[in-house]
Amino acid sequence: MSEARATHRGFEFTDGARTIRAEFLAPGILRIRGWEGREPKMTGLLRYGLWRRDWPAVEVDVNTSAAAATASSELMSVELRADGSFSVTGPDGETLVSTVEAPLLGPDPGFRARFDLPAEERFFGLGDQTRDRIEQRGTRGDLWMRNVNEYIPIPFVISTRGYGLLLNTTRRVWYDLGATSDDWFGFETENEVLDLYVIYGPTPAEVTDRYTQITGRPFLPPKWGFGLWFICRTQADAHEFIGDCRNFRDRGIPCDAISLEPGWMEKNYDTSVEKRWHPERFPVPRYDRNKTTFFAAAQRMGFKPGLWLVMDYDVSYEEERRVDPEIREAEAQRDEQKLTFAEGHEVDEHLQGKRRCDGITRPEEPWFRHLEGFVFDGAHWFKQDGGFQVLEHPDRVWGNGMLDEEMHNLYPLLYSKQMYLGFREYTERERSTAERTFPFTPDGWAGVQRWTGTWTGDTGGGEEPLVACLNLALSGHGLNTVDMMSYREDGIHFGCLLPWAQLNSWNYFRHPWLQGDRLQAVFTAYARLRYRLLPYLYSVAWEAHRTGMPMMRPMPLLWPDQEEAYECLHQYLLGPSLLVGCFTDRVWLPEGDDEAPWYNFWTGERIDEQGWVVPDVPDMRGGPLLVRAGTLLPVGPEMQYVGERPDDELTLHVWAGAPGQFTLYEDDGRTFGYEEGQFRTQRISTEPLADGLGVHFDAPEGGFPGAVERRDLRVIIYGLGSASHVVLDGTPLARSSYGPRPRWHVEDGIVVINLGMRDVEHLELVVQP
């Protein structure tokens, strides 16, 4: 190739036939592209705005010669040689990743890139494409959405050497992570060019942060989405639906979302845009669709109803309408061709239309438009069944001109995007204020976290779905759930301690009150615990939305250098503090001198051991639940559904033994006001003192319409054993278990401080031994 040419973000080599370009999008994000012949069009991921296109300027130092070129940001450097081989180093000069040979650039027959594989390097990621492991070194396969346990493959890996690799393609990707040889790993596709993002960490959390800068931050669901979801039997009618609602309320089992399976439709599995309510099972009078129906009755009980969908609609027509005009103009200039006809040509006016094989799609009508009537009827969300979207369409030419080899993995992202935006746009137009929805699907590709929650499909709620959730969380998508097993204590434990919790009755009778008195009691206890955890869960969801850090955190994400972390297929952290063990009696605790002790959440016992431990699990509980020393866990009052009462009661649980901090996040839980700064945060921290323990509530920042100005506040401290004095803002508090507040007392070695109703403001507590 000729000598490299500098660009404003890096450089490129080209000789007219082959081009290789390396450019920094950000100091920690490097994009390397290569192709033969004409520069290829944007992938659908970029063209349709699924991934980020616009990046701020970045300072890059470039040096070029005939043999090689280098470009450096403050975090990474890349050396690209004229044959196309390259290496990337970190800020200390240590090699992150390096090719072992010049890559094949593509598009014909495709691209192939192979990289050096040091003995100590490990990988995780790749999405939901295997359910028996979370360490991916030594594996090979292909990334292609399939039914039933390869629902969300993701062409992204994180390396223990401090970087990640992301492929910009929706075509089938073959990967080999050291299976063929211990010396190299690589990726290849057919009919595609080299388009690779190298993402610097050095920690997996930082790689995930930058990955979600590219592919999109996790969306922030409405607050009710972190309550309990229940899906009725597919054979249910309106009477059974209302009976299910009434049973939850009468039995004191909190629940927010309730929905119907395919039986709600007049035509079973109706993929058309003409679907209607089943006239016998779910009669909805046309003259009063919104106020007197079964959905309206459910809403009056605090439920947010939803509907099951299946579809085979061509969503690419709507995406073409939404393409950025600047992209369309650039494409027109690139592909401009002048059409000419021979002089005197004839025009047959009978052959001027179009004929389509697709009998479902109306190209001029967005898919979501026909769902607007059901939103008017009271639907708050839709379940996007895997149905036909997971299947191959080998003879289909999509409306955007793509064949299935390019559209198959792209389709679920477009579907979820249009469901999310369709609900937002409709509510903004018809209700003046845009409202959040919580769609969910089993299918996806890189970037799925931006638009939707996911569940592991019709595969139950056991150990393999757990590993699927772990692999997705290790691939930047942590808003996952399963079909909870309400008929087993360990299934309830797992299902209720996921980022979001759903129970699907489907063809069965999995209602909590039909599992016997014991399991009903277990389920009720877990559901009530989940609702008390809502302030914590919602704050963790905000952190995910802001930083990309998933709500569900597998052990390698936080301890990638500890070998045992990769054996942890039955545990994860829910947020920063709660360690959940599932389908096991033992859990692994990180090892090291700087690791804090843990506590058994169920029993209060302090655990000073490290490595594998077997915590006590009391009767009526389904598995281990631990909490880290230094944890600050905000919990709310018991409630039957989100919005039943104001958020004017808060209890802060503190586990002593290490410094800690937590940021409590609040907004209206329903609209997009948070995008305009309508939210409130309050940082809370603890620090060991020479004379005890300090608990600090910083002054809150921000606000939003409807925010409570005063709340009933309690602080409960574990691990101190006792106390002699408690001081609030310099004033000693009375020691008493009853009487005027503020006051404090000690109960079974637990310090309970009742501060009473007070302004949401700065305060300082000191607990003295």
N, C-alpha and C positions, 0 to 999 in steps of 0.2 A: 504494500500500500504506500501511498504518498505520505509526506510529512504531515503530522497532526496539525489541526487547526484549532485554536482556542475559541471557546464560546463563553458567554457570560456566566455560565455555571460549571464549565469543565472544558471538554475538548472532544473532537471527533477525528477519526482516521477515515479516509475514503479514497478509492481509486476509480470511482465511477461505477464499478460493478459491485463492490462490497463497501459497506459503511459500518463503523463501530463508533458509538457515541457514549461517553460517560459524563454524567452531570449530577451535581449535588442539588437536591431539592431543599435540603436543610442540612445543617452541620452533621447530623447523624443519619441522614438518609441519602443514599447514592443510587441512582438509576443507571443501569448499563443496558444499552440496546444495540442490536446488530442485525443487519439484513443484507440480502443480496438483491440487486436490482433497485427498483423504485421504492421509495420510503412507504411503508405500509400505512393503512388507515389506523385510526385509533381503535383500540379494542372497545367492545361494548361497555366494559367496566368504566372506562374514562368517558366515552362518548355520551353515555346516558347519565353521567354525573353520579355514578355509584361510588367511585373513588375520587379522591381529590385531584384537581387539575391545576389550580392556581396556588402558587407558593411565593412567599415574600423573597426578596433578594437575599442572597447569601454570599459571604465573602469567601472567595476561592483563589488560591495561588496555583497558577498553571505554568508548567514547563514542558516544552515540546521539542522533539527532534525527529529525524527520519526513522529512528529505530524504536522509540518509545515516547510516551508522554506521561506526565504525572499531574495530578490535581489534588489539592489538600484543603480540607476545611479545618476547623478547630478540633474536630473529633476523629476524622478519618482521612486517609490518603489512599489514592488508587494509582497504580501503575499499569498502563495498558500498552502492550507491545503490538508491533505492526501486524503480527500474524493473528491478533485477536485474543491471545492469552492475557490474563490479567491477575493481579493480586491486590488485596485490600488490607491495610494495616490500621491499627488503632492509634490513639494519641501517644502511646508509649513506644510506637514503632514495631510492636509485636504483630506478627501476621494474624489476621482474622480468618481470611479465606483466600485460597489461591487455586487457579485452574491447573490441572495436570497436563493439559493439552489445549491447543487452540479449539475453541468451540465451533460447532457447526451452527451457522447463523440462521438459515431458513430464509424464505418460507418453504422452499422445495428441496428436499422432502419434509423438512421440519428443522427444529433446532435441537442441539444436544450440548450439554455443558457438564463437565466432570471436574471435581475438585479434590484437592489433597485431603486425606482423612487421617489426622494424627490418632495415635492409639487411645488417648484419653478423652477424645471428643464424644459427646453424647448429643442426641437430638430428641426434642419432643415437639408436638404440634400435629399437623396434617388433618385436623378436624375429626369428625366422626366417620372414620374409615376402617377402624379396627376396634374391637371391644374386648381384647384380652391383654392389652399392655398399654403403658403410657410412654415407655422408652422406645424410640423408633429406630435406634441404631441396629443394624443387622437385618433390616426389613427391606422388602421391595414390593412393588405393586403398582396400581394405577389409581389416579384420582378421577372418579367418574361417578356421579350420583346414581345410586342403585337402591332398589327395594330389597331387603328391609333393614339392613344394618350398615349401609354406607350412605346415609341420608345427607350428610353435610361434609363432603371432603373439602379440604382447604389447602391450596398450594403454598403453604407457609410452614417453615420450621424455625425453631429457636435452638441455637447451639450453645453448649456450655462454654464455648470459647468467647462468648460475649457479643454475639451478633445474631441476626435473623436473616433468612432469605425468603422473598416473596416473588412469585411468578405472576406477571400480568398477562393472564390468558384465561379463557373459559373453556378451552379445548381439553381433551383428555390428556393428563400428564402422567408419564411413567416416571417413577422414582426408584432409586436404588441407593440406600443409605448404608453401604458397606456390606450388603448381602453377597454380592459377586466377588468382591475383593476387600480385604482389610485396608487397602491403601487409598481407595477413592470412593466418593459418593457423587451422585449426579441426578440430572433430570433431563427429560426429552419429551417432545411432542411432535405431532405430524402437522404439516401445513401451517406452521406458525414460526414467527421470528423470535430471536432471543430478546427477552424483555424482563429484566431482573432487577428487583430492589434489594440492595444490601443495607440492612438496618443495624445501626450500632446500639449497644446497651450502655454499659456493659452488663447490667443485671437483666434477667428476664422481664422484670417489671418495666424497665426502661425500654426494652425492645417492644414490649406490648404497647406501651404508650405511643411510640413512634409508628408502630404498625397501625394502630387505630387513628393516628393522624392521617394516614394514607387512605385507609379503607372505611373510615367513619367511626365516630365515637358511639358507644352503646346508647340507644335511645332511652329517655327517662319515661317510664310508664306512669300512668296515674297511680296515686297512692293505693287505691283499692286493689290494684293488681297484685299487691303483696299480701293480701288476705287469702282466704281459701277459695278455690274454684271447685265447682261440682258440675259434672256433665251427666244429664239424665239418660235413662235407657233410650235406645233408639226406638223402642216400641211405645214410648210414653205419649200421652195425649195431654191436652190442656189441663184436665183435672189432675192427672198424676204430677204434672209439672208444678202446679200450685200446691199440691200436697207435699211435694219435696221441699218447697220453700217453707211451708208452714211447719214441717217437721224440724228443720234446722232451728227455726225460731223457738218453737215450743220446747225443744229439748236443750236449748241453751248452747248449741254448737255454732260458733261464729262462722259466717260464710258471706262472701261478697258477690262472686261471679257464679252464675248458673246458666246452663245452656242446653240446647237441643241438638241431637244427632240427626242423621239423614231423614228420619221419619217425619220431620216437620214439613217436608216438601210434598206437594201434590204429586209430583213425578219423582220417583226414587232416583237418587244420584243425578239430579237435574243439572246439567252443565250449561244450560242455555241462559240467556238474559231475560227469559220470560217466566222464571220460576214463581210459584205462588204457594201460599200457605195450604196445607192439606185441609180440604174443606170440612171433613168430618172430625179429624183429630184436633185441628187448631182453627176453628172458625173465627174469622176476623171480619166484622161487618165493614163494608166499604164506606158507609156513612159515618163511622166513628172509629177510626183505626187506632187512635192514639190514647184514649182516656179510659175506656171501659174493658180493655182486653186483658188477657192473662199476663202479658208483659207489663202492662201498667200496674196490675195488682202486685206483681213481683217487685217492681220498683218502689211501690209504697211500703214494702217490707224491707227496703234497703238493698235489694239485689240489683246487680248490673247484668242484664240478660245478654246472651250471645247466641250465635247460630253457626252451625256446621256448613262448610262449603266444599264442593269439589268443582274443578274447572279444567277445561282444555282450551280456553279462549286465547286468541292471539293478542297478547298484551304489547307486542312490538309496535303496532300502529300508534298506540297512545304514546309510547316512548319517543317515536319519531316526531310526534307533534310537540313534545317537550324538549327536544334537542336545542341546545344553546344556539341562537342565530349566528353567532360568530363562528361556531364549528361548521354549521351548514354552509356559510359563505366561503370558508376556507376550502371545504370539500368541493364546492362548485367550481372554484378557481382551479383546483387541482385536477378535476376530472372533466373540465370543459371540453366538449367535443361538438363540432359543427355537423349537424345532420343535413345531408343533401339528397335530393331525389333527381332522377333522370328527367330531362325536359319532357313534358307531356305525360307524366305519370298519371295513372288512374287511381281514384280513391273509391273504394267500395264502402258506401255508407252503412251497409249491413254489418260490417265487421269492425266496429269502433268501440265496443264495450270491453269489459273484462269478465272472465269466467273464473270462479274460484271453486276449488274442491272443498274448502272449509265451509261447512254449513252452519257453524255455530257463531263465528265471529261476525260482528257488524263493524267494519273498519272505522266508520265514523263515530262509533260509540265507545267511550272508555268502559272498561269492565265494571268499575265501581258505580257507574251511574245507575244501574238497575238495583243496586243495593241501597241506594239512598232512601227508597220507600221503607225498607226494613229498619233503617236507622230512625226514620220518622216513627215507626211502630214501637221503638224502644230498644233496638239492638245497640249495645255499647261496644261490641267487638265481634269478630268472626274467627272461627277456627278454620284454617286453610289445610284441609286434609291433603296427605301426600298424593292420593288419587292418581290422576293422570299426569301430574307434573313430574313425578319421579320416573315415569316411563319414557323409553326412547321413542322418537318419532322419525324413523329412518327415511321415510319418503316425503317428509313435510318440508316445504319451502316457506319460511316464515315471512310475514309481511314486510319486514325490514331487509329481506333478501338473504338472510342467514340460513344456512342449513343446520340440521340438528347437531352436527359435530361442534358447532360454535354456540348454539342456542341452548342446548340441553342443560348445561351447568349455569347458564346465565338466567334462565327463565325464572327460577324461584326468587332471585333477587328482584327482578322487575315486578313480579307478582306482589311480593311483600312491600316494596316501595309504593306501588299504586294503592294498596290497601291502606297503608299508613297515611299517605298524603290525601287519598280520597276522603277518608273520614275527617281529617283536619279541614280540608277545603269545604266540605259540605256543612259541617257545623259552624264554621266561620261565616258562611254565606247565609245559612238559615237561622242561626241562633245568635248572631252578632259576635260571639266569642268562640274562637277555635277551641275544641276540646280534644284531650288526649284519648287515644284508644290503646288497646293492648292486643294486637293480632298475634297469632302464633301458628307455627308451621313445623313440620319435621324436616324440611328441605332447605338447602342453602349452599353457599359458596363463600369465598372470601369477601367480607363486608356484610354478612348476614346480621351482625350485631347492631347495625345502624337502624334497622327498620322493624325488627320483630323479636319476640321471644320464640323459643323452640322447645319442642318436647321430642322424646326419642322414638316417636312413632308408635305403632301398635306392637310394641315389644315388651310390654309389662313394666314393672318397677323393681327389678332385681339387680343382680350384680353386673350383668353385661350393660344394661342401660346406665348404671353408675359409671362404668369406665367410659362410655360414650360421652357423658357429661364432663368427666375429667379431661378427656382429649379436646373437647370443644373449648373448655376453659383455658387450656394450654395453647389454644389457637385464637385467643382474643375475644371469645364469645362465652360469657358466663351466665347469661339469663336463660337457664335451662331447667327443665323439669322432666318428669316421667309420668306414666299412668300408675298412680299410687296403689299399692296393695293394701287395701283396708282390712283384709282378712288375716293379716299377720302383724304382730307387734313391731318386728324389725322393718316391715314395709311402711308402716305408719311413721316410725321414727325417721327413716330416710326421706319419705315423701314430704313430711311437714318441715324438714330442715334443709330444704333446697332453696335456691333463690326465689322461686315461686312454686306454689303447691297446688296440684290439681288431682282430683279424684274422678275417674271416668267410669261410669257404670256400664256403658256400651250395651252389650246384649245380656247383661247380668244384673244381679241385685247386690251391688257393692255399697249400698247406702250404709253409713256408720251404724244406724240404729237396727240394721238387720244382721249384724255380725255377732250378736250375743251381748249380754250385759258387760262382760269384762272388756271386750274389744271396743265397745261403745265408750266405756269410761276412759280407756287408753286414748282413743281418738279424740275425745272431748278435751282431755288434758293437753294433748299436743296442739290442738287447734287453738285453745286459749293461750297457751304459751306463745304460739306464733303471733297472735294479735298483740300480745304485750310487747313483743319484740319489734313492732312496726316502726317506732322511732329509730331504732338501730338499723333495720333493714332499709328503710327509705333513705337514711343518710349514706349507707353503703352504696345504694343505687346511684345516688348523686355523685359519689366519688368515682364510680365506674363511668358515668356520663362525662365527668370532667377530665379524667386521666386515662381511661381505658382499662384500669385495673379491674378485673372481673370480680363479681360478687362471690363466686365460687372459686376458691384458690387451692388448687392441688399442691402437694408438698414441693415438687420440683420448681414450681414458680417462685418460691421463697427460699428454698434451700437447694439450689441446683448442684452444689458441690458435695453434698452428702449422698453417698451411694444408696443408702436405705430409702431415700426419698422416692426413688424410682420403683420401689417395691410396694409403695403405698397405693394399692388399688381399692382400698376400702375406707378411705378417710380423706378429708379435705377441711379447709377452713372456710366457714361461712362469714365473709367479711374478715376483718383483721384479727378477730379475737376468739371466735367459737370454733373449736375443733370437733368435728362430727365424725364418729366412727360408725360404719354401716356394715351389717351382715358379718360382724366380727366381734370377738370379745377382747381383742388387743389392738393397741394403736402405737404408732411410733412417734416419739417426742424428739425434736432436734437436739443434737449433741454439741457441746462446746462450753467453754468457761463463761462466755458472755450470754448464754441462753438463760432466760428467766424460768423459774419454776412454773408449774401448772396447778390448777385446782380441778377437782371433780365437780362439775356443775350440779350434779344430782345430789351429792352427799356433802359437799363443802370440804372434803379432804384435800389437803395440800400434797402435791406429788413432786418430790425433789429428784426422783430418778430420771434418767434420760435413756434414750433408746426405746426398745419395745417394752411396753407395760400393759398390765391387764387391770383396768379400772373397775371398781365395783359399779354394777348397774342394778339399781333397786327394782323391786317388783313393780309391774305396771309401766315399765319403760322398755324401749326397744333397742337400746344400744348406747355406747359410750358418748358422753358429751363433756368436753373439757373446756376450760377457759384459762387464758394466759395471765400470769401475774402482771400487774400494771394495766389491766383492762378496765375501761370505763364503759359500762353498758347501760345506755338509757332505755328505759322501758316505760310503756304507757299503761293506762288502766285497762281492765277487761272491757270488751265491747262486743257486740254482735255483728257489727259491720262498720266499715270506715265511714265516718260522718254521723254516726249515731249520737255522738256527743262531742263537745269541743275538746281540743288538745290542751286542756288546762290542768292536767295532772301529769307529773313526771317523777319517776324514781330512778336515781342514778346508782347502779350497783358498781362497787369498786373492789377490786381484788388487790390487796397490798403485796409488796415484795419486789416491785420494780417501778420505775417512773412510767407514766402513761399519758396519752392524750387522745382525744376524740373530738371531732367537729360535728355537732348536731345541725342537721339541715332541715329546713321547713319551707314549704310554699303552700299554695292553695290546693295542691294535690290533684288538680283537675284540668287546668288550662295551660297555655304556653306562656303565661306571664313571666315565668322564670327566665325566658330568653331575653326579656326586657329588664332584667334585674330585680324582678319582684319575688324575692326570696330572702330568708333570714338564716344566718349561720351564727353559731356560738361555739367557740373553742373551750373545751373543758380539759383540765390537765391535773395530774397528781405528781408530787415529788416527795421522796423520803426526806424528812428533816431530822436534825439532831435530837429534837424534842418531840418527834412523832411523825405525822403524815399531813401534808398540805394538799388541799383540794381547791382548785382555782376555777371559777367560772368567769371567763372574760366577758366584757361588755358585748352584747349581741351586735352584729353588723347587718344592715339592710332591713327590709320589711316587705310586707305584702298585704293586700286587702284581706281582712278577716283574721290577721295574726292575733293570737291572744297576747295581752299585755301583762297579765298576771297568771300565775299557775301555782298549784299546790305542789311543793317540792320536798322530796325526801332523798337522803343519801344513806346508803347501806354499805358498810365496809366489812369485808371478810379478810381474815388473816392476821388481824392485830391481836386477837385474843381478848383484849380488854382495853379500857381507856380510863383516865382519871379526869380529864378536862376536855371539853370541846369549845372552841372559840370561833365565833362568827364575826368577821370584820372587826376584830379587836375586842369583842364583848363576849365574856363567858356565858354559855347557855346553861339553863337549869337541867339537872339530871332527873328525869322522871319519865315513866312510861305512859302517863296520862296527864291531863291538865292543859293549861294554855301552851300554845306553841309560839316560838320555837323551843324545842326540848330535845333531849337525847336519852338513850338508855342502852344497856348491853344485854343481849339475849343469846344464850348459848355461844358466847364468844364472838358474837356478831354485833358490831356497833351500828345502832339505828338512830339516825338524826332526822327528826321531823321538823322542817323549817316552816311549814304552814303555807298559806296563800301569800305570795309575794310577787313583786314586779320581776319581770324577766330582765335581769341586769347583772352587772359585775358583782361577784361576792367571793370572799376568801374564808375557807374553813381550815382550822388547824386542830387535829386530833392528837392529844398528848397521852402517852402511855401511863 
